[in-house]
Amino acid sequence: MKPIVYEENNLMKVLILANGQPPSSEIAHKHAHIHDKLIATDGAADIAVRLGLSPDVITGDFDSIERLDNVRVVFPNTEIVRTPDQDYGDLEKALLYAIKQGAIEITIIGAGNRLSGRGGGRVDHMLANYMLLVQYHNRVPILRIIDDWSEVRVISGTDHAQGELIIETKSGDRVSLISLVNNTVVTVTGVKWPLDNAALSVGTHAISNEAQENRVFVKIHSGVVFVCHLPGREEKTEN
């Protein structure tokens, strides 16, 4: 594959809106507010309109002139960055753009499976989106995918460089580790079932642990894992 090269511009926190299952308006606006810049992929421009968001940048191949013209009409003040290289998907190109711009934190929304149409959503696209965390988690200090129910990150470690993650939690939150390789070795504290240098195989061994404190500490001694934080739902009480 040919490398994609962009000019650097010292961005800090970047929110990327992908063209998958859109988050709620509440989640979208919450994260747009706390990030410095919003990037939408090509097809996600329509989602941005529905969510009432105004992207700072829209990237993509813009297959037709009509499509590009429509985007410029709807978002006259948005920077359009054409990325025609078909060796990469639109989300990966947006991610590379943010990294090359110098982002230290990248949050992706809209990366899930769009549950619509006769055959449901594109599960291949969803899996590819989440595998981008595996590919690029060591290229930026914070890289995550969030939706209305969860936050997902990837952490890896070796004998020479262990990976660490602190998760801000509330009692009852769920924390799951999904190993991507056999014999991943992890330590987890602050949970109901702590792990100490535990070896994980690929499977369900560390699924649905329960936070007991305000912070959960995860250390990856070796291997690669998805770390999923699922905040507990607050139940409403009637007065």
C-alpha positions as a Markdown table, in Angstrom:
| # | Residue | x | y | z |
|---|---|---|---|---|
| 1 | Met | 0.0 | 0.0 | 0.0 |
| 2 | Lys | 1.2 | 3.5 | -0.7 |
| 3 | Pro | 1.6 | 5.7 | 2.4 |
| 4 | Ile | -0.8 | 8.7 | 2.8 |
| 5 | Val | 1.0 | 11.9 | 3.6 |
| 6 | Tyr | -0.6 | 15.0 | 5.0 |
| 7 | Glu | 0.8 | 18.3 | 6.3 |
| 8 | Glu | 1.1 | 18.6 | 10.0 |
| 9 | Asn | -1.0 | 21.2 | 12.0 |
| 10 | Asn | -0.8 | 20.5 | 15.7 |
| 11 | Leu | -4.3 | 19.3 | 16.5 |
| 12 | Met | -5.1 | 18.2 | 20.0 |
| 13 | Lys | -8.4 | 16.2 | 20.5 |
| 14 | Val | -10.2 | 15.0 | 17.3 |
| 15 | Leu | -13.6 | 13.5 | 17.0 |
| 16 | Ile | -14.3 | 11.4 | 13.9 |
| 17 | Leu | -17.8 | 10.7 | 12.7 |
| 18 | Ala | -17.9 | 7.5 | 10.7 |
| 19 | Asn | -20.6 | 6.4 | 8.3 |
| 20 | Gly | -22.0 | 3.5 | 10.5 |
| 21 | Gln | -24.7 | 3.3 | 13.1 |
| 22 | Pro | -25.0 | 6.9 | 14.4 |
| 23 | Pro | -24.9 | 7.7 | 18.1 |
| 24 | Ser | -27.6 | 9.6 | 19.8 |
| 25 | Ser | -27.7 | 13.3 | 19.4 |
| 26 | Glu | -26.8 | 13.6 | 23.1 |
| 27 | Ile | -23.7 | 11.5 | 22.8 |
| 28 | Ala | -22.6 | 13.2 | 19.5 |
| 29 | His | -23.0 | 16.7 | 20.9 |
| 30 | Lys | -21.4 | 15.8 | 24.2 |
| 31 | His | -18.2 | 14.7 | 22.5 |
| 32 | Ala | -18.2 | 17.3 | 19.8 |
| 33 | His | -18.2 | 19.9 | 22.7 |
| 34 | Ile | -15.1 | 18.4 | 24.4 |
| 35 | His | -13.0 | 17.8 | 21.3 |
| 36 | Asp | -11.1 | 20.5 | 19.4 |
| 37 | Lys | -12.1 | 19.4 | 15.9 |
| 38 | Leu | -14.7 | 17.3 | 14.2 |
| 39 | Ile | -13.9 | 15.3 | 11.1 |
| 40 | Ala | -16.7 | 13.5 | 9.2 |
| 41 | Thr | -16.0 | 10.8 | 6.6 |
| 42 | Asp | -17.6 | 11.2 | 3.2 |
| 43 | Gly | -21.0 | 9.4 | 3.8 |
| 44 | Ala | -21.1 | 10.6 | 7.4 |
| 45 | Ala | -21.8 | 14.2 | 6.2 |
| 46 | Asp | -25.5 | 13.2 | 5.9 |
| 47 | Ile | -25.4 | 11.8 | 9.5 |
| 48 | Ala | -23.9 | 15.1 | 10.6 |
| 49 | Val | -26.8 | 17.0 | 9.1 |
| 50 | Arg | -29.3 | 14.8 | 11.0 |
| 51 | Leu | -27.4 | 15.2 | 14.3 |
| 52 | Gly | -27.1 | 18.9 | 13.9 |
| 53 | Leu | -23.3 | 18.8 | 13.8 |
| 54 | Ser | -21.1 | 21.0 | 11.6 |
| 55 | Pro | -17.8 | 19.3 | 10.8 |
| 56 | Asp | -14.6 | 21.2 | 10.6 |
| 57 | Val | -13.3 | 18.8 | 8.0 |
| 58 | Ile | -15.0 | 16.2 | 5.7 |
| 59 | Thr | -12.8 | 13.6 | 4.1 |
| 60 | Gly | -13.4 | 10.9 | 1.5 |
| 61 | Asp | -13.2 | 10.1 | -2.2 |
| 62 | Phe | -16.5 | 11.9 | -3.1 |
| 63 | Asp | -17.1 | 9.6 | -6.0 |
| 64 | Ser | -19.3 | 12.0 | -7.9 |
| 65 | Ile | -19.1 | 15.7 | -8.6 |
| 66 | Glu | -22.7 | 16.1 | -7.6 |
| 67 | Arg | -22.0 | 14.6 | -4.2 |
| 68 | Leu | -19.1 | 17.0 | -3.7 |
| 69 | Asp | -21.1 | 20.0 | -4.8 |
| 70 | Asn | -23.9 | 19.0 | -2.4 |
| 71 | Val | -21.5 | 18.8 | 0.5 |
| 72 | Arg | -20.1 | 22.2 | -0.3 |
| 73 | Val | -23.6 | 23.7 | -0.4 |
| 74 | Val | -24.6 | 22.2 | 3.0 |
| 75 | Phe | -21.3 | 22.9 | 4.7 |
| 76 | Pro | -19.9 | 26.1 | 3.0 |
| 77 | Asn | -17.4 | 26.7 | 5.8 |
| 78 | Thr | -16.1 | 23.2 | 6.1 |
| 79 | Glu | -12.7 | 22.2 | 4.8 |
| 80 | Ile | -13.0 | 19.4 | 2.1 |
| 81 | Val | -10.1 | 17.0 | 2.0 |
| 82 | Arg | -10.3 | 14.7 | -1.0 |
| 83 | Thr | -8.7 | 11.3 | -0.3 |
| 84 | Pro | -9.2 | 9.2 | -3.5 |
| 85 | Asp | -6.7 | 6.4 | -2.6 |
| 86 | Gln | -8.8 | 3.2 | -2.8 |
| 87 | Asp | -6.2 | 1.2 | -0.8 |
| 88 | Tyr | -7.8 | 2.6 | 2.3 |
| 89 | Gly | -11.4 | 3.0 | 3.6 |
| 90 | Asp | -12.8 | 6.4 | 4.4 |
| 91 | Leu | -12.5 | 5.9 | 8.2 |
| 92 | Glu | -8.9 | 4.8 | 8.0 |
| 93 | Lys | -8.1 | 7.8 | 5.8 |
| 94 | Ala | -9.8 | 10.1 | 8.3 |
| 95 | Leu | -7.8 | 8.5 | 11.1 |
| 96 | Leu | -4.5 | 8.9 | 9.3 |
| 97 | Tyr | -5.4 | 12.5 | 8.5 |
| 98 | Ala | -5.9 | 13.2 | 12.3 |
| 99 | Ile | -2.7 | 11.4 | 13.2 |
| 100 | Lys | -0.7 | 13.3 | 10.7 |
| 101 | Gln | -2.2 | 16.5 | 11.9 |
| 102 | Gly | -0.7 | 15.8 | 15.4 |
| 103 | Ala | -3.8 | 14.6 | 17.3 |
| 104 | Ile | -3.0 | 13.3 | 20.8 |
| 105 | Glu | -6.6 | 12.0 | 21.3 |
| 106 | Ile | -8.9 | 10.5 | 18.7 |
| 107 | Thr | -12.5 | 9.4 | 19.5 |
| 108 | Ile | -14.5 | 7.7 | 16.8 |
| 109 | Ile | -18.3 | 7.7 | 16.8 |
| 110 | Gly | -20.6 | 6.0 | 14.3 |
| 111 | Ala | -18.4 | 3.0 | 13.7 |
| 112 | Gly | -20.9 | 0.4 | 14.7 |
| 113 | Asn | -23.1 | -1.9 | 12.5 |
| 114 | Arg | -25.8 | 0.1 | 10.8 |
| 115 | Leu | -28.9 | -2.1 | 11.5 |
| 116 | Ser | -31.0 | -1.3 | 8.4 |
| 117 | Gly | -31.9 | -2.8 | 5.1 |
| 118 | Arg | -32.9 | -6.3 | 4.1 |
| 119 | Gly | -29.6 | -7.9 | 5.0 |
| 120 | Gly | -29.0 | -5.8 | 8.1 |
| 121 | Gly | -25.8 | -3.7 | 8.5 |
| 122 | Arg | -22.4 | -4.3 | 7.0 |
| 123 | Val | -20.7 | -6.4 | 9.7 |
| 124 | Asp | -17.5 | -6.5 | 7.6 |
| 125 | His | -17.3 | -2.7 | 7.8 |
| 126 | Met | -17.9 | -2.8 | 11.5 |
| 127 | Leu | -15.2 | -5.4 | 12.2 |
| 128 | Ala | -12.8 | -3.5 | 9.9 |
| 129 | Asn | -13.5 | -0.3 | 11.9 |
| 130 | Tyr | -12.7 | -1.9 | 15.2 |
| 131 | Met | -9.6 | -3.5 | 13.8 |
| 132 | Leu | -8.3 | 0.0 | 13.1 |
| 133 | Leu | -7.9 | 0.3 | 16.9 |
| 134 | Val | -5.5 | -2.7 | 16.7 |
| 135 | Gln | -3.6 | -1.2 | 13.8 |
| 136 | Tyr | -3.1 | 2.3 | 15.1 |
| 137 | His | -3.4 | 2.2 | 18.9 |
| 138 | Asn | 0.3 | 2.7 | 19.3 |
| 139 | Arg | 0.4 | 5.7 | 16.9 |
| 140 | Val | -1.7 | 8.1 | 19.1 |
| 141 | Pro | -1.8 | 8.3 | 23.0 |
| 142 | Ile | -5.6 | 7.9 | 23.2 |
| 143 | Leu | -7.6 | 6.1 | 20.4 |
| 144 | Arg | -11.1 | 4.8 | 21.1 |
| 145 | Ile | -14.5 | 4.0 | 19.6 |
| 146 | Ile | -17.6 | 5.0 | 21.6 |
| 147 | Asp | -21.3 | 4.6 | 21.2 |
| 148 | Asp | -24.3 | 5.0 | 23.5 |
| 149 | Trp | -23.4 | 1.9 | 25.5 |
| 150 | Ser | -19.7 | 1.5 | 25.5 |
| 151 | Glu | -16.1 | 2.7 | 25.0 |
| 152 | Val | -13.6 | 0.4 | 23.4 |
| 153 | Arg | -9.8 | 0.7 | 23.3 |
| 154 | Val | -6.9 | -1.6 | 22.4 |
| 155 | Ile | -4.0 | -2.1 | 24.7 |
| 156 | Ser | -0.9 | -4.2 | 24.0 |
| 157 | Gly | 2.3 | -5.1 | 25.9 |
| 158 | Thr | 5.6 | -6.9 | 25.6 |
| 159 | Asp | 8.2 | -8.0 | 28.1 |
| 160 | His | 10.1 | -4.8 | 27.4 |
| 161 | Ala | 7.1 | -2.4 | 27.2 |
| 162 | Gln | 4.0 | -3.2 | 29.2 |
| 163 | Gly | 0.7 | -1.5 | 28.3 |
| 164 | Glu | -1.4 | 0.3 | 31.0 |
| 165 | Leu | -4.8 | 1.8 | 31.1 |
| 166 | Ile | -6.8 | 3.6 | 33.9 |
| 167 | Ile | -10.5 | 3.5 | 33.4 |
| 168 | Glu | -12.7 | 6.0 | 35.3 |
| 169 | Thr | -15.7 | 3.9 | 36.5 |
| 170 | Lys | -18.6 | 3.8 | 38.8 |
| 171 | Ser | -19.4 | 0.8 | 40.9 |
| 172 | Gly | -21.4 | -1.7 | 38.8 |
| 173 | Asp | -19.9 | -0.7 | 35.5 |
| 174 | Arg | -18.8 | -3.6 | 33.3 |
| 175 | Val | -15.2 | -4.0 | 32.1 |
| 176 | Ser | -14.5 | -6.7 | 29.5 |
| 177 | Leu | -11.1 | -7.8 | 28.1 |
| 178 | Ile | -11.1 | -9.7 | 24.8 |
| 179 | Ser | -7.7 | -11.2 | 23.9 |
| 180 | Leu | -6.7 | -11.1 | 20.3 |
| 181 | Val | -3.9 | -13.7 | 20.7 |
| 182 | Asn | -3.4 | -16.7 | 22.9 |
| 183 | Asn | -1.3 | -16.4 | 26.1 |
| 184 | Thr | -2.0 | -12.7 | 26.6 |
| 185 | Val | -0.9 | -11.9 | 30.2 |
| 186 | Val | -2.9 | -9.3 | 32.1 |
| 187 | Thr | -3.4 | -7.7 | 35.6 |
| 188 | Val | -6.7 | -6.0 | 36.4 |
| 189 | Thr | -7.5 | -4.4 | 39.8 |
| 190 | Gly | -10.5 | -2.4 | 41.0 |
| 191 | Val | -13.0 | -5.1 | 39.8 |
| 192 | Lys | -15.0 | -7.8 | 41.5 |
| 193 | Trp | -12.8 | -10.6 | 40.0 |
| 194 | Pro | -9.3 | -9.2 | 39.9 |
| 195 | Leu | -6.6 | -10.8 | 37.7 |
| 196 | Asp | -2.9 | -11.0 | 38.6 |
| 197 | Asn | -0.6 | -11.9 | 35.8 |
| 198 | Ala | -3.4 | -14.1 | 34.4 |
| 199 | Ala | -3.0 | -15.7 | 31.0 |
| 200 | Leu | -5.9 | -15.2 | 28.7 |
| 201 | Ser | -6.7 | -17.2 | 25.6 |
| 202 | Val | -8.7 | -16.0 | 22.7 |
| 203 | Gly | -12.3 | -16.3 | 24.0 |
| 204 | Thr | -14.6 | -15.2 | 26.8 |
| 205 | His | -12.4 | -15.7 | 29.9 |
| 206 | Ala | -12.4 | -12.0 | 31.0 |
| 207 | Ile | -15.8 | -10.9 | 29.8 |
| 208 | Ser | -18.2 | -8.8 | 31.9 |
| 209 | Asn | -16.1 | -8.1 | 35.0 |
| 210 | Glu | -17.7 | -5.6 | 37.5 |
| 211 | Ala | -16.1 | -2.4 | 38.7 |
| 212 | Gln | -15.9 | -2.1 | 42.4 |
| 213 | Glu | -14.1 | 1.3 | 42.7 |
| 214 | Asn | -13.9 | 4.6 | 40.9 |
| 215 | Arg | -10.9 | 3.4 | 38.9 |
| 216 | Val | -10.1 | 0.2 | 37.2 |
| 217 | Phe | -6.4 | -0.5 | 36.4 |
| 218 | Val | -5.5 | -2.7 | 33.5 |
| 219 | Lys | -2.0 | -3.8 | 32.7 |
| 220 | Ile | -1.0 | -5.8 | 29.7 |
| 221 | His | 2.2 | -7.7 | 30.4 |
| 222 | Ser | 2.2 | -9.3 | 26.9 |
| 223 | Gly | -0.3 | -9.7 | 24.1 |
| 224 | Val | -3.1 | -7.6 | 22.7 |
| 225 | Val | -6.6 | -7.0 | 24.0 |
| 226 | Phe | -9.7 | -5.1 | 23.4 |
| 227 | Val | -10.7 | -3.3 | 26.6 |
| 228 | Cys | -14.5 | -2.6 | 26.7 |
| 229 | His | -16.0 | -0.3 | 29.3 |
| 230 | Leu | -19.7 | -0.5 | 29.6 |
| 231 | Pro | -21.1 | 2.1 | 32.1 |
| 232 | Gly | -24.0 | 0.9 | 34.2 |
| 233 | Arg | -27.4 | 2.3 | 33.4 |
| 234 | Glu | -28.8 | 4.6 | 36.1 |
| 235 | Glu | -32.4 | 3.6 | 36.9 |
| 236 | Lys | -34.9 | 6.4 | 37.2 |
| 237 | Thr | -37.0 | 6.5 | 40.4 |
| 238 | Glu | -40.5 | 7.9 | 40.6 |
| 239 | Asn | -41.1 | 10.7 | 43.0 |
